Amino acid sequence: MKFFILAVVLSFNLQNIPGCGTGKGEMVPREESAPAPSAQGDLQKIYVQEAETTMQAAAGEETVLSVSGNLPSPAYKLERVDVKINGNVVELTPLASYQPGKMAAQVLVPFSETVKVKLPKAGEYTVRVIGRGENRESKIMVK
């Protein structure tokens, strides 16, 4: 009998707690900060924390750029970093795949990746790392 009364009290009180219901027996949808993964094979942007570059580089030679951040959960796997050079802007976009069948805790998983980029001409370049949320930028001088 005590358990029945406790269950009735809890179910009544849960409807009055924000996020648990509207008080009318309806579910309140939660807001998503990122698109929900749809299927394995879809690549998604991930959280970027830092982009490191060397201060100077030589034109026509490979330069190493480093990107670090967090995967949304252990169910994500870093697949690649896309590189685009548009004039004096280098865009790096780290992409991860989602593994829907993997049981995983909802914790951020740190990652770090380096890419080699050949900058064609001398001048100042902006390195822009595009991820979920804020983008990161740094400068590199090519001689």
CORLIN-V610499 format. One record per run of one state. SS is the DSSP state (H for helix, E for strand, - for the rest). FROM is the first residue (numbers start at 1). TO is the last residue. If there is no record, write none. Layout:
SS/FROM/TO
SS/FROM/TO
This chain:
-/1/1
H/2/14
-/15/42
E/43/45
-/46/46
E/47/52
-/53/55
E/56/57
-/58/61
E/62/71
-/72/75
E/76/86
-/87/88
E/89/98
-/99/108
E/109/118
-/119/122
E/123/129
-/130/131
E/132/132
-/133/135
E/136/142
-/143/143
